[in-house]
Amino acid sequence: MSTQFRLTVMNFMQFFVWGAWLISFGAYLSKNLGFTGIEIGSIYGTMGVASLFMPGLIGIVADRWVNAERLYGVLHLTGAGLLVWASTVRDYKTLYVIMLLNAMVYMPTIALNNTISYRVLEQQGMNVIQKFPPIRVWGTVGFVIAMWFTDLSGAVVTAGQLYISAAAAAFLGLYGFTMASCPPYRNPNRQTVFEALGLDAFVLFRHDEDGTSALRAEKFADRVDRVRVTG
């Protein structure tokens, strides 16, 4: 299998896992479990909560200690187990905790998916700017096909959608371990946890009479630009 094809499969399955339940889960919660609108909204809100801190924390782990492809595989396998567990739960409080945990392991994999793709393409001497977009678009295709699959299989208002997603996540978790090695960067200027979470940006709220706040803002903007270029 070619490198590009393998990365295409990974990107396709990355968003298939999500698309299998994201759109239809509200119908299942409402019609099957009888949850209220607030309860449904709060469960969907777990993705936003997890996105605030988990990508930064997992990024530190991948940057310092664990190969990105191995961490990717572990997170998806964990997510598969959580989705199977969620399919057996009918009370709001327990399901909220499970879906929060699932969001905590799934949301960082989106960034890890990109990281692995970039690293593997670079290892093969390919132009990331040219090669990655056609690969990434298959992620969107995967999301749409997953929605169709859930709909056509009659799992829109049943726990079957969670089984579909869990099966895809289990496959992707195992598949992740077969990707090319993406070891941690040996960067002497590693970010701290504080910096990885973006908390150092709050220094801009300080106001100094000597005008150094404007200088800090300029330096921070320059840092953001550099991150956009290298990221």
C-alpha positions as CSV (number, residue, x, y, z in Angstrom):
1,M,0.0,0.0,0.0
2,S,1.3,3.5,-0.8
3,T,1.9,6.0,1.9
4,Q,-0.8,8.4,0.6
5,F,-3.4,5.6,0.4
6,R,-2.7,4.5,4.0
7,L,-3.0,8.1,5.2
8,T,-6.2,8.5,3.2
9,V,-7.7,5.4,5.0
10,M,-6.6,6.9,8.4
11,N,-8.2,10.3,7.7
12,F,-11.4,8.6,6.3
13,M,-11.8,6.5,9.4
14,Q,-10.9,9.3,11.8
15,F,-14.1,11.1,10.8
16,F,-16.2,8.0,10.2
17,V,-15.9,7.3,13.9
18,W,-17.3,10.7,14.7
19,G,-19.9,10.9,11.9
20,A,-21.5,7.5,12.9
21,W,-23.1,9.1,16.0
22,L,-22.6,12.9,16.1
23,I,-25.6,13.9,14.1
24,S,-28.1,11.2,15.1
25,F,-27.2,10.8,18.8
26,G,-29.6,13.6,19.8
27,A,-32.5,11.6,18.3
28,Y,-31.5,8.5,20.2
29,L,-31.2,10.4,23.5
30,S,-34.6,12.1,23.0
31,K,-36.7,9.3,21.5
32,N,-35.2,6.3,23.1
33,L,-33.9,7.5,26.4
34,G,-36.3,10.4,27.0
35,F,-33.7,12.9,27.8
36,T,-34.6,16.6,28.0
37,G,-33.2,19.3,25.6
38,I,-30.9,20.6,28.4
39,E,-29.5,17.1,29.1
40,I,-28.9,16.4,25.4
41,G,-27.2,19.8,25.0
42,S,-25.0,19.2,28.0
43,I,-23.9,15.8,26.6
44,Y,-23.0,17.4,23.3
45,G,-21.2,20.1,25.2
46,T,-18.7,17.6,26.6
47,M,-16.8,17.9,23.3
48,G,-16.3,21.6,23.9
49,V,-15.2,21.0,27.5
50,A,-12.7,18.3,26.4
51,S,-11.4,20.5,23.6
52,L,-10.3,23.2,26.0
53,F,-7.5,21.2,27.6
54,M,-7.1,17.7,26.2
55,P,-5.4,18.5,22.8
56,G,-2.8,20.6,24.6
57,L,-2.1,17.9,27.3
58,I,-2.0,15.0,24.8
59,G,0.2,17.2,22.6
60,I,2.7,17.4,25.4
61,V,2.7,13.7,25.9
62,A,3.3,13.1,22.2
63,D,6.0,15.8,22.0
64,R,7.9,14.5,25.0
65,W,7.4,10.8,25.8
66,V,5.2,8.7,23.5
67,N,5.2,8.0,19.8
68,A,2.3,9.8,18.2
69,E,1.0,6.8,16.3
70,R,1.0,4.6,19.5
71,L,-0.8,7.3,21.5
72,Y,-3.3,7.6,18.6
73,G,-4.0,3.9,18.7
74,V,-4.4,3.8,22.5
75,L,-6.8,6.7,22.5
76,H,-9.0,5.2,19.8
77,L,-9.1,1.8,21.4
78,T,-10.1,3.5,24.7
79,G,-12.8,5.4,22.9
80,A,-14.2,2.2,21.4
81,G,-14.5,0.7,24.8
82,L,-16.3,3.8,26.1
83,L,-18.7,3.9,23.2
84,V,-19.7,0.2,23.9
85,W,-20.2,1.1,27.5
86,A,-22.3,4.1,26.6
87,S,-24.6,1.9,24.5
88,T,-25.6,0.0,27.7
89,V,-26.3,3.1,29.9
90,R,-29.8,4.7,30.1
91,D,-29.4,7.2,32.9
92,Y,-28.2,10.8,32.3
93,K,-25.5,11.2,34.9
94,T,-23.6,8.1,34.0
95,L,-23.9,8.7,30.3
96,Y,-22.7,12.3,30.7
97,V,-19.5,11.1,32.4
98,I,-18.9,8.4,29.8
99,M,-19.4,10.8,26.9
100,L,-17.1,13.3,28.6
101,L,-14.4,10.7,28.8
102,N,-15.0,9.7,25.2
103,A,-14.6,13.3,24.1
104,M,-11.4,13.5,26.2
105,V,-9.9,10.7,24.2
106,Y,-11.4,11.5,20.8
107,M,-10.9,15.2,20.4
108,P,-7.0,15.0,20.7
109,T,-6.9,12.4,18.0
110,I,-8.0,15.0,15.4
111,A,-4.7,16.9,16.0
112,L,-2.7,13.6,16.3
113,N,-4.2,12.5,12.9
114,N,-2.8,15.7,11.3
115,T,0.5,15.3,13.1
116,I,1.0,11.7,11.9
117,S,0.0,12.7,8.4
118,Y,2.5,15.5,8.3
119,R,5.3,13.5,9.8
120,V,4.8,10.5,7.5
121,L,4.7,12.7,4.4
122,E,7.8,14.5,5.5
123,Q,9.6,11.2,6.1
124,Q,8.8,10.2,2.6
125,G,10.2,13.5,1.3
126,M,6.8,14.6,0.0
127,N,5.5,18.2,-0.1
128,V,3.0,18.4,2.8
129,I,1.2,21.5,1.4
130,Q,0.5,19.7,-1.9
131,K,-0.1,16.2,-0.7
132,F,-2.1,16.6,2.5
133,P,-5.3,18.5,1.4
134,P,-6.4,15.7,-1.1
135,I,-5.8,13.2,1.8
136,R,-7.7,15.3,4.4
137,V,-10.8,15.7,2.2
138,W,-11.4,12.0,2.6
139,G,-12.1,12.7,6.2
140,T,-15.1,14.7,5.3
141,V,-16.2,12.0,2.9
142,G,-15.8,9.5,5.8
143,F,-18.0,11.6,8.0
144,V,-20.8,11.8,5.4
145,I,-20.7,8.1,4.6
146,A,-20.8,7.3,8.3
147,M,-24.0,9.3,8.6
148,W,-25.5,7.5,5.6
149,F,-24.5,4.2,7.0
150,T,-26.1,4.9,10.4
151,D,-29.3,6.1,8.7
152,L,-29.5,3.2,6.2
153,S,-28.9,0.6,8.9
154,G,-31.8,1.9,10.9
155,A,-29.6,2.9,13.9
156,V,-30.6,6.6,14.1
157,V,-32.7,6.1,17.2
158,T,-31.0,3.1,18.6
159,A,-27.7,2.3,20.4
160,G,-26.6,0.7,17.1
161,Q,-24.9,3.9,16.1
162,L,-22.6,3.6,19.1
163,Y,-21.6,0.1,18.1
164,I,-20.9,1.3,14.5
165,S,-18.7,4.0,15.9
166,A,-17.0,1.7,18.4
167,A,-16.2,-0.9,15.7
168,A,-14.7,1.8,13.5
169,A,-12.7,3.2,16.4
170,A,-11.4,-0.3,17.3
171,F,-10.2,-0.8,13.7
172,L,-8.6,2.6,13.6
173,G,-6.9,2.1,17.0
174,L,-5.3,-1.1,15.7
175,Y,-4.5,0.5,12.3
176,G,-2.8,3.4,14.1
177,F,-0.2,1.0,15.5
178,T,0.8,0.0,11.9
179,M,1.6,3.5,10.8
180,A,5.2,4.7,10.4
181,S,7.0,5.6,13.6
182,C,6.5,9.2,14.8
183,P,8.8,9.5,17.8
184,P,8.8,12.6,20.1
185,Y,10.6,15.6,18.9
186,R,13.9,16.2,20.7
187,N,13.3,19.9,21.0
188,P,15.3,21.8,23.7
189,N,12.8,24.6,23.7
190,R,9.8,22.5,24.8
191,Q,6.6,24.1,25.8
192,T,5.4,24.0,29.4
193,V,1.9,22.8,30.3
194,F,1.1,26.5,30.9
195,E,2.2,27.4,27.4
196,A,0.6,24.4,25.7
197,L,-2.8,25.3,27.1
198,G,-2.4,28.8,25.8
199,L,-2.6,30.3,29.3
200,D,0.5,32.5,28.7
201,A,-1.8,34.6,26.5
202,F,-3.4,36.1,29.6
203,V,-0.2,38.1,30.2
204,L,-1.6,40.5,27.5
205,F,-4.3,41.7,29.9
206,R,-1.6,43.3,32.1
207,H,-1.2,47.0,31.5
208,D,2.1,48.7,32.2
209,E,2.6,52.5,32.1
210,D,5.9,52.1,30.3
211,G,4.1,50.7,27.2
212,T,5.6,47.2,27.5
213,S,2.1,45.7,27.2
214,A,2.1,46.7,23.5
215,L,5.5,45.1,23.0
216,R,4.2,41.9,24.6
217,A,1.2,41.9,22.3
218,E,3.5,42.4,19.2
219,K,5.7,39.5,20.3
220,F,2.6,37.3,20.9
221,A,1.2,38.1,17.5
222,D,4.6,37.2,16.0
223,R,4.6,33.9,17.9
224,V,1.1,33.1,16.6
225,D,2.2,33.8,13.0
226,R,5.2,31.4,13.4
227,V,2.9,28.7,14.8
228,R,0.6,29.0,11.8
229,V,3.5,28.7,9.4
230,T,5.1,25.7,11.1
231,G,1.9,24.0,12.3
